[in-house]
Amino acid sequence: MGEFRMCPSCSYQRGFHVYFREPEGGGVVVGLICPNCGQSYDLAWRPGDLVAPLTIQPGEVFPAK
Ligand SMILES: [Zn+2]
């Protein structure tokens, strides 16, 4: 997969919102929610997977269709 920005559920193509959830047993789960249909996706991201400090660079602006 070269890119994941289209919702498989509704085909919305402009990316996702991020959510944070505290699972039983502690820790934090970071996942995605489609802003169009609300479908959530757990990509098994855990804060320990992230390399700090993060550098945020603006990327492509996806046009509305
Ligand atoms: Zn969707």
PDB file of the backbone (N, CA, C, O) and the ligand in Angstrom, with CONECT records:
HET     ZN  A 101       1
ATOM      1  N   MET A   1       0.841  -1.187   0.000  1.00  0.00           N
ATOM      2  CA  MET A   1       0.000   0.000   0.000  1.00  0.00           C
ATOM      3  C   MET A   1       0.879   1.240   0.000  1.00  0.00           C
ATOM      4  O   MET A   1       1.659   1.450   0.929  1.00  0.00           O
ATOM      5  N   GLY A   2       0.757   2.071  -1.047  1.00  0.00           N
ATOM      6  CA  GLY A   2       1.544   3.282  -1.108  1.00  0.00           C
ATOM      7  C   GLY A   2       0.938   4.424  -0.334  1.00  0.00           C
ATOM      8  O   GLY A   2       1.643   5.347   0.072  1.00  0.00           O
ATOM      9  N   GLU A   3      -0.380   4.372  -0.122  1.00  0.00           N
ATOM     10  CA  GLU A   3      -1.062   5.495   0.533  1.00  0.00           C
ATOM     11  C   GLU A   3      -2.398   4.983   1.072  1.00  0.00           C
ATOM     12  O   GLU A   3      -3.054   4.155   0.440  1.00  0.00           O
ATOM     13  N   PHE A   4      -2.792   5.479   2.239  1.00  0.00           N
ATOM     14  CA  PHE A   4      -4.090   5.119   2.800  1.00  0.00           C
ATOM     15  C   PHE A   4      -4.820   6.399   3.147  1.00  0.00           C
ATOM     16  O   PHE A   4      -4.627   6.953   4.229  1.00  0.00           O
ATOM     17  N   ARG A   5      -5.660   6.873   2.236  1.00  0.00           N
ATOM     18  CA  ARG A   5      -6.443   8.069   2.514  1.00  0.00           C
ATOM     19  C   ARG A   5      -7.886   7.931   2.058  1.00  0.00           C
ATOM     20  O   ARG A   5      -8.701   8.816   2.321  1.00  0.00           O
ATOM     21  N   MET A   6      -8.221   6.823   1.372  1.00  0.00           N
ATOM     22  CA  MET A   6      -9.596   6.599   0.958  1.00  0.00           C
ATOM     23  C   MET A   6     -10.265   5.616   1.913  1.00  0.00           C
ATOM     24  O   MET A   6      -9.721   4.548   2.196  1.00  0.00           O
ATOM     25  N   CYS A   7     -11.438   5.978   2.404  1.00  0.00           N
ATOM     26  CA  CYS A   7     -12.176   5.105   3.315  1.00  0.00           C
ATOM     27  C   CYS A   7     -12.701   3.894   2.539  1.00  0.00           C
ATOM     28  O   CYS A   7     -13.454   4.068   1.581  1.00  0.00           O
ATOM     29  N   PRO A   8     -12.321   2.667   2.929  1.00  0.00           N
ATOM     30  CA  PRO A   8     -12.824   1.480   2.240  1.00  0.00           C
ATOM     31  C   PRO A   8     -14.332   1.304   2.395  1.00  0.00           C
ATOM     32  O   PRO A   8     -14.963   0.617   1.592  1.00  0.00           O
ATOM     33  N   SER A   9     -14.914   1.924   3.429  1.00  0.00           N
ATOM     34  CA  SER A   9     -16.337   1.748   3.690  1.00  0.00           C
ATOM     35  C   SER A   9     -17.215   2.613   2.786  1.00  0.00           C
ATOM     36  O   SER A   9     -18.235   2.149   2.276  1.00  0.00           O
ATOM     37  N   CYS A  10     -16.810   3.889   2.587  1.00  0.00           N
ATOM     38  CA  CYS A  10     -17.681   4.807   1.836  1.00  0.00           C
ATOM     39  C   CYS A  10     -16.972   5.474   0.653  1.00  0.00           C
ATOM     40  O   CYS A  10     -17.595   6.236  -0.087  1.00  0.00           O
ATOM     41  N   SER A  11     -15.695   5.199   0.470  1.00  0.00           N
ATOM     42  CA  SER A  11     -14.892   5.741  -0.632  1.00  0.00           C
ATOM     43  C   SER A  11     -14.588   7.226  -0.512  1.00  0.00           C
ATOM     44  O   SER A  11     -14.141   7.838  -1.482  1.00  0.00           O
ATOM     45  N   TYR A  12     -14.822   7.826   0.664  1.00  0.00           N
ATOM     46  CA  TYR A  12     -14.390   9.204   0.906  1.00  0.00           C
ATOM     47  C   TYR A  12     -12.877   9.258   0.727  1.00  0.00           C
ATOM     48  O   TYR A  12     -12.164   8.388   1.227  1.00  0.00           O
ATOM     49  N   GLN A  13     -12.372  10.288   0.008  1.00  0.00           N
ATOM     50  CA  GLN A  13     -10.967  10.271  -0.401  1.00  0.00           C
ATOM     51  C   GLN A  13     -10.077  11.332   0.223  1.00  0.00           C
ATOM     52  O   GLN A  13      -8.937  11.505  -0.208  1.00  0.00           O
ATOM     53  N   ARG A  14     -10.568  12.045   1.226  1.00  0.00           N
ATOM     54  CA  ARG A  14      -9.755  13.139   1.757  1.00  0.00           C
ATOM     55  C   ARG A  14      -9.144  12.836   3.122  1.00  0.00           C
ATOM     56  O   ARG A  14      -8.850  13.759   3.880  1.00  0.00           O
ATOM     57  N   GLY A  15      -8.952  11.574   3.443  1.00  0.00           N
ATOM     58  CA  GLY A  15      -8.237  11.226   4.664  1.00  0.00           C
ATOM     59  C   GLY A  15      -9.140  11.060   5.872  1.00  0.00           C
ATOM     60  O   GLY A  15     -10.352  10.895   5.739  1.00  0.00           O
ATOM     61  N   PHE A  16      -8.530  11.106   7.067  1.00  0.00           N
ATOM     62  CA  PHE A  16      -9.196  10.684   8.288  1.00  0.00           C
ATOM     63  C   PHE A  16      -8.946  11.650   9.437  1.00  0.00           C
ATOM     64  O   PHE A  16      -7.982  12.415   9.446  1.00  0.00           O
ATOM     65  N   HIS A  17      -9.858  11.582  10.407  1.00  0.00           N
ATOM     66  CA  HIS A  17      -9.612  12.198  11.702  1.00  0.00           C
ATOM     67  C   HIS A  17      -8.868  11.176  12.556  1.00  0.00           C
ATOM     68  O   HIS A  17      -8.906   9.977  12.280  1.00  0.00           O
ATOM     69  N   VAL A  18      -8.198  11.656  13.585  1.00  0.00           N
ATOM     70  CA  VAL A  18      -7.461  10.779  14.500  1.00  0.00           C
ATOM     71  C   VAL A  18      -8.237  10.680  15.811  1.00  0.00           C
ATOM     72  O   VAL A  18      -8.803  11.671  16.273  1.00  0.00           O
ATOM     73  N   TYR A  19      -8.266   9.486  16.413  1.00  0.00           N
ATOM     74  CA  TYR A  19      -8.848   9.348  17.748  1.00  0.00           C
ATOM     75  C   TYR A  19      -7.852   8.666  18.673  1.00  0.00           C
ATOM     76  O   TYR A  19      -6.939   7.961  18.243  1.00  0.00           O
ATOM     77  N   PHE A  20      -8.066   8.907  19.956  1.00  0.00           N
ATOM     78  CA  PHE A  20      -7.245   8.296  20.997  1.00  0.00           C
ATOM     79  C   PHE A  20      -8.173   7.562  21.942  1.00  0.00           C
ATOM     80  O   PHE A  20      -9.206   8.100  22.340  1.00  0.00           O
ATOM     81  N   ARG A  21      -7.822   6.348  22.304  1.00  0.00           N
ATOM     82  CA  ARG A  21      -8.657   5.545  23.199  1.00  0.00           C
ATOM     83  C   ARG A  21      -7.753   4.850  24.197  1.00  0.00           C
ATOM     84  O   ARG A  21      -6.671   4.366  23.863  1.00  0.00           O
ATOM     85  N   GLU A  22      -8.244   4.816  25.470  1.00  0.00           N
ATOM     86  CA  GLU A  22      -7.499   4.112  26.509  1.00  0.00           C
ATOM     87  C   GLU A  22      -8.104   2.723  26.663  1.00  0.00           C
ATOM     88  O   GLU A  22      -9.211   2.597  27.187  1.00  0.00           O
ATOM     89  N   PRO A  23      -7.412   1.679  26.222  1.00  0.00           N
ATOM     90  CA  PRO A  23      -7.959   0.326  26.336  1.00  0.00           C
ATOM     91  C   PRO A  23      -7.856  -0.199  27.760  1.00  0.00           C
ATOM     92  O   PRO A  23      -7.103   0.332  28.576  1.00  0.00           O
ATOM     93  N   GLU A  24      -8.634  -1.264  28.057  1.00  0.00           N
ATOM     94  CA  GLU A  24      -8.486  -1.932  29.349  1.00  0.00           C
ATOM     95  C   GLU A  24      -7.043  -2.420  29.453  1.00  0.00           C
ATOM     96  O   GLU A  24      -6.480  -2.943  28.492  1.00  0.00           O
ATOM     97  N   GLY A  25      -6.472  -2.245  30.604  1.00  0.00           N
ATOM     98  CA  GLY A  25      -5.089  -2.644  30.775  1.00  0.00           C
ATOM     99  C   GLY A  25      -4.123  -1.486  30.602  1.00  0.00           C
ATOM    100  O   GLY A  25      -2.915  -1.646  30.781  1.00  0.00           O
ATOM    101  N   GLY A  26      -4.666  -0.289  30.247  1.00  0.00           N
ATOM    102  CA  GLY A  26      -3.846   0.900  30.156  1.00  0.00           C
ATOM    103  C   GLY A  26      -3.235   1.122  28.796  1.00  0.00           C
ATOM    104  O   GLY A  26      -3.432   0.347  27.861  1.00  0.00           O
ATOM    105  N   GLY A  27      -2.500   2.188  28.715  1.00  0.00           N
ATOM    106  CA  GLY A  27      -1.887   2.576  27.455  1.00  0.00           C
ATOM    107  C   GLY A  27      -2.822   3.442  26.639  1.00  0.00           C
ATOM    108  O   GLY A  27      -3.873   3.858  27.126  1.00  0.00           O
ATOM    109  N   VAL A  28      -2.458   3.707  25.436  1.00  0.00           N
ATOM    110  CA  VAL A  28      -3.251   4.539  24.540  1.00  0.00           C
ATOM    111  C   VAL A  28      -3.237   3.896  23.159  1.00  0.00           C
ATOM    112  O   VAL A  28      -2.192   3.472  22.665  1.00  0.00           O
ATOM    113  N   VAL A  29      -4.417   3.831  22.547  1.00  0.00           N
ATOM    114  CA  VAL A  29      -4.539   3.371  21.165  1.00  0.00           C
ATOM    115  C   VAL A  29      -4.805   4.590  20.300  1.00  0.00           C
ATOM    116  O   VAL A  29      -5.657   5.413  20.635  1.00  0.00           O
ATOM    117  N   VAL A  30      -4.101   4.714  19.213  1.00  0.00           N
ATOM    118  CA  VAL A  30      -4.313   5.800  18.262  1.00  0.00           C
ATOM    119  C   VAL A  30      -4.923   5.185  17.009  1.00  0.00           C
ATOM    120  O   VAL A  30      -4.374   4.239  16.444  1.00  0.00           O
ATOM    121  N   GLY A  31      -6.056   5.724  16.576  1.00  0.00           N
ATOM    122  CA  GLY A  31      -6.717   5.178  15.393  1.00  0.00           C
ATOM    123  C   GLY A  31      -7.264   6.266  14.505  1.00  0.00           C
ATOM    124  O   GLY A  31      -7.077   7.453  14.773  1.00  0.00           O
ATOM    125  N   LEU A  32      -7.934   5.866  13.458  1.00  0.00           N
ATOM    126  CA  LEU A  32      -8.490   6.791  12.474  1.00  0.00           C
ATOM    127  C   LEU A  32     -10.004   6.655  12.415  1.00  0.00           C
ATOM    128  O   LEU A  32     -10.552   5.573  12.627  1.00  0.00           O
ATOM    129  N   ILE A  33     -10.680   7.779  12.121  1.00  0.00           N
ATOM    130  CA  ILE A  33     -12.128   7.778  11.915  1.00  0.00           C
ATOM    131  C   ILE A  33     -12.411   8.513  10.615  1.00  0.00           C
ATOM    132  O   ILE A  33     -11.904   9.613  10.397  1.00  0.00           O
ATOM    133  N   CYS A  34     -13.208   7.919   9.765  1.00  0.00           N
ATOM    134  CA  CYS A  34     -13.615   8.583   8.532  1.00  0.00           C
ATOM    135  C   CYS A  34     -14.536   9.752   8.882  1.00  0.00           C
ATOM    136  O   CYS A  34     -15.545   9.550   9.559  1.00  0.00           O
ATOM    137  N   PRO A  35     -14.216  10.964   8.440  1.00  0.00           N
ATOM    138  CA  PRO A  35     -15.067  12.106   8.752  1.00  0.00           C
ATOM    139  C   PRO A  35     -16.386  12.093   7.995  1.00  0.00           C
ATOM    140  O   PRO A  35     -17.291  12.861   8.322  1.00  0.00           O
ATOM    141  N   ASN A  36     -16.509  11.243   6.999  1.00  0.00           N
ATOM    142  CA  ASN A  36     -17.741  11.178   6.205  1.00  0.00           C
ATOM    143  C   ASN A  36     -18.747  10.188   6.783  1.00  0.00           C
ATOM    144  O   ASN A  36     -19.908  10.539   6.989  1.00  0.00           O
ATOM    145  N   CYS A  37     -18.315   8.956   7.046  1.00  0.00           N
ATOM    146  CA  CYS A  37     -19.262   7.922   7.481  1.00  0.00           C
ATOM    147  C   CYS A  37     -19.065   7.490   8.924  1.00  0.00           C
ATOM    148  O   CYS A  37     -19.914   6.787   9.472  1.00  0.00           O
ATOM    149  N   GLY A  38     -17.967   7.893   9.554  1.00  0.00           N
ATOM    150  CA  GLY A  38     -17.735   7.548  10.948  1.00  0.00           C
ATOM    151  C   GLY A  38     -17.081   6.207  11.174  1.00  0.00           C
ATOM    152  O   GLY A  38     -16.851   5.826  12.321  1.00  0.00           O
ATOM    153  N   GLN A  39     -16.776   5.480  10.121  1.00  0.00           N
ATOM    154  CA  GLN A  39     -16.094   4.185  10.286  1.00  0.00           C
ATOM    155  C   GLN A  39     -14.733   4.406  10.944  1.00  0.00           C
ATOM    156  O   GLN A  39     -13.979   5.286  10.531  1.00  0.00           O
ATOM    157  N   SER A  40     -14.421   3.618  11.956  1.00  0.00           N
ATOM    158  CA  SER A  40     -13.114   3.745  12.601  1.00  0.00           C
ATOM    159  C   SER A  40     -12.193   2.626  12.124  1.00  0.00           C
ATOM    160  O   SER A  40     -12.638   1.566  11.684  1.00  0.00           O
ATOM    161  N   TYR A  41     -10.897   2.900  12.227  1.00  0.00           N
ATOM    162  CA  TYR A  41      -9.868   1.936  11.819  1.00  0.00           C
ATOM    163  C   TYR A  41      -8.782   1.907  12.880  1.00  0.00           C
ATOM    164  O   TYR A  41      -8.182   2.933  13.201  1.00  0.00           O
ATOM    165  N   ASP A  42      -8.538   0.734  13.416  1.00  0.00           N
ATOM    166  CA  ASP A  42      -7.446   0.542  14.356  1.00  0.00           C
ATOM    167  C   ASP A  42      -6.263   0.020  13.563  1.00  0.00           C
ATOM    168  O   ASP A  42      -6.273  -1.120  13.100  1.00  0.00           O
ATOM    169  N   LEU A  43      -5.254   0.845  13.407  1.00  0.00           N
ATOM    170  CA  LEU A  43      -4.084   0.464  12.618  1.00  0.00           C
ATOM    171  C   LEU A  43      -2.968  -0.084  13.500  1.00  0.00           C
ATOM    172  O   LEU A  43      -1.820  -0.204  13.071  1.00  0.00           O
ATOM    173  N   ALA A  44      -3.327  -0.416  14.745  1.00  0.00           N
ATOM    174  CA  ALA A  44      -2.365  -0.964  15.695  1.00  0.00           C
ATOM    175  C   ALA A  44      -1.231   0.012  15.968  1.00  0.00           C
ATOM    176  O   ALA A  44      -0.101  -0.395  16.239  1.00  0.00           O
ATOM    177  N   TRP A  45      -1.541   1.313  15.895  1.00  0.00           N
ATOM    178  CA  TRP A  45      -0.551   2.317  16.281  1.00  0.00           C
ATOM    179  C   TRP A  45      -0.539   2.410  17.788  1.00  0.00           C
ATOM    180  O   TRP A  45      -1.594   2.498  18.415  1.00  0.00           O
ATOM    181  N   ARG A  46       0.604   2.393  18.357  1.00  0.00           N
ATOM    182  CA  ARG A  46       0.764   2.594  19.792  1.00  0.00           C
ATOM    183  C   ARG A  46       1.824   3.669  19.962  1.00  0.00           C
ATOM    184  O   ARG A  46       2.779   3.731  19.188  1.00  0.00           O
ATOM    185  N   PRO A  47       1.657   4.530  20.990  1.00  0.00           N
ATOM    186  CA  PRO A  47       2.618   5.629  21.130  1.00  0.00           C
ATOM    187  C   PRO A  47       4.063   5.168  21.150  1.00  0.00           C
ATOM    188  O   PRO A  47       4.943   5.912  20.717  1.00  0.00           O
ATOM    189  N   GLY A  48       4.335   3.971  21.636  1.00  0.00           N
ATOM    190  CA  GLY A  48       5.700   3.475  21.646  1.00  0.00           C
ATOM    191  C   GLY A  48       6.248   3.225  20.253  1.00  0.00           C
ATOM    192  O   GLY A  48       7.458   3.101  20.062  1.00  0.00           O
ATOM    193  N   ASP A  49       5.332   3.151  19.266  1.00  0.00           N
ATOM    194  CA  ASP A  49       5.761   2.948  17.889  1.00  0.00           C
ATOM    195  C   ASP A  49       6.293   4.232  17.263  1.00  0.00           C
ATOM    196  O   ASP A  49       7.009   4.198  16.262  1.00  0.00           O
ATOM    197  N   LEU A  50       5.936   5.361  17.863  1.00  0.00           N
ATOM    198  CA  LEU A  50       6.306   6.644  17.282  1.00  0.00           C
ATOM    199  C   LEU A  50       7.728   7.008  17.660  1.00  0.00           C
ATOM    200  O   LEU A  50       8.179   6.714  18.767  1.00  0.00           O
ATOM    201  N   VAL A  51       8.411   7.627  16.770  1.00  0.00           N
ATOM    202  CA  VAL A  51       9.768   8.074  17.012  1.00  0.00           C
ATOM    203  C   VAL A  51       9.712   9.565  17.328  1.00  0.00           C
ATOM    204  O   VAL A  51       9.245  10.351  16.503  1.00  0.00           O
ATOM    205  N   ALA A  52      10.169   9.956  18.482  1.00  0.00           N
ATOM    206  CA  ALA A  52      10.113  11.359  18.888  1.00  0.00           C
ATOM    207  C   ALA A  52      11.471  11.999  18.659  1.00  0.00           C
ATOM    208  O   ALA A  52      12.479  11.294  18.712  1.00  0.00           O
ATOM    209  N   PRO A  53      11.546  13.271  18.413  1.00  0.00           N
ATOM    210  CA  PRO A  53      10.410  14.158  18.203  1.00  0.00           C
ATOM    211  C   PRO A  53       9.892  14.036  16.768  1.00  0.00           C
ATOM    212  O   PRO A  53      10.650  13.811  15.824  1.00  0.00           O
ATOM    213  N   LEU A  54       8.601  14.189  16.646  1.00  0.00           N
ATOM    214  CA  LEU A  54       7.988  14.149  15.327  1.00  0.00           C
ATOM    215  C   LEU A  54       8.185  15.473  14.617  1.00  0.00           C
ATOM    216  O   LEU A  54       8.108  16.533  15.238  1.00  0.00           O
ATOM    217  N   THR A  55       8.433  15.419  13.353  1.00  0.00           N
ATOM    218  CA  THR A  55       8.509  16.618  12.534  1.00  0.00           C
ATOM    219  C   THR A  55       7.309  16.616  11.603  1.00  0.00           C
ATOM    220  O   THR A  55       7.116  15.679  10.827  1.00  0.00           O
ATOM    221  N   ILE A  56       6.507  17.666  11.683  1.00  0.00           N
ATOM    222  CA  ILE A  56       5.300  17.746  10.879  1.00  0.00           C
ATOM    223  C   ILE A  56       5.531  18.706   9.719  1.00  0.00           C
ATOM    224  O   ILE A  56       5.821  19.885   9.920  1.00  0.00           O
ATOM    225  N   GLN A  57       5.400  18.193   8.523  1.00  0.00           N
ATOM    226  CA  GLN A  57       5.534  19.013   7.322  1.00  0.00           C
ATOM    227  C   GLN A  57       4.200  19.010   6.570  1.00  0.00           C
ATOM    228  O   GLN A  57       3.617  17.945   6.369  1.00  0.00           O
ATOM    229  N   PRO A  58       3.706  20.185   6.151  1.00  0.00           N
ATOM    230  CA  PRO A  58       2.478  20.186   5.370  1.00  0.00           C
ATOM    231  C   PRO A  58       2.675  19.380   4.084  1.00  0.00           C
ATOM    232  O   PRO A  58       3.718  19.456   3.433  1.00  0.00           O
ATOM    233  N   GLY A  59       1.652  18.613   3.743  1.00  0.00           N
ATOM    234  CA  GLY A  59       1.709  17.805   2.534  1.00  0.00           C
ATOM    235  C   GLY A  59       0.700  18.289   1.520  1.00  0.00           C
ATOM    236  O   GLY A  59       0.266  19.441   1.542  1.00  0.00           O
ATOM    237  N   GLU A  60       0.336  17.386   0.633  1.00  0.00           N
ATOM    238  CA  GLU A  60      -0.573  17.694  -0.456  1.00  0.00           C
ATOM    239  C   GLU A  60      -1.946  18.100   0.069  1.00  0.00           C
ATOM    240  O   GLU A  60      -2.426  17.534   1.052  1.00  0.00           O
ATOM    241  N   VAL A  61      -2.589  19.090  -0.588  1.00  0.00           N
ATOM    242  CA  VAL A  61      -3.965  19.452  -0.296  1.00  0.00           C
ATOM    243  C   VAL A  61      -4.833  18.706  -1.294  1.00  0.00           C
ATOM    244  O   VAL A  61      -4.736  18.925  -2.502  1.00  0.00           O
ATOM    245  N   PHE A  62      -5.689  17.818  -0.779  1.00  0.00           N
ATOM    246  CA  PHE A  62      -6.513  17.002  -1.656  1.00  0.00           C
ATOM    247  C   PHE A  62      -7.771  17.760  -2.026  1.00  0.00           C
ATOM    248  O   PHE A  62      -8.501  18.202  -1.140  1.00  0.00           O
ATOM    249  N   PRO A  63      -8.043  17.922  -3.308  1.00  0.00           N
ATOM    250  CA  PRO A  63      -9.213  18.679  -3.734  1.00  0.00           C
ATOM    251  C   PRO A  63     -10.509  17.920  -3.459  1.00  0.00           C
ATOM    252  O   PRO A  63     -10.538  16.689  -3.478  1.00  0.00           O
ATOM    253  N   ALA A  64     -11.585  18.677  -3.201  1.00  0.00           N
ATOM    254  CA  ALA A  64     -12.905  18.067  -3.033  1.00  0.00           C
ATOM    255  C   ALA A  64     -13.403  17.601  -4.398  1.00  0.00           C
ATOM    256  O   ALA A  64     -13.077  18.189  -5.429  1.00  0.00           O
ATOM    257  N   LYS A  65     -14.193  16.541  -4.382  1.00  0.00           N
ATOM    258  CA  LYS A  65     -14.738  16.038  -5.648  1.00  0.00           C
ATOM    259  C   LYS A  65     -16.223  16.243  -5.656  1.00  0.00           C
ATOM    260  O   LYS A  65     -16.890  15.891  -6.629  1.00  0.00           O
TER     261      LYS A  65
HETATM  262 ZN    ZN A 101     -16.130   6.486   5.298  1.00  0.00          ZN2+
END
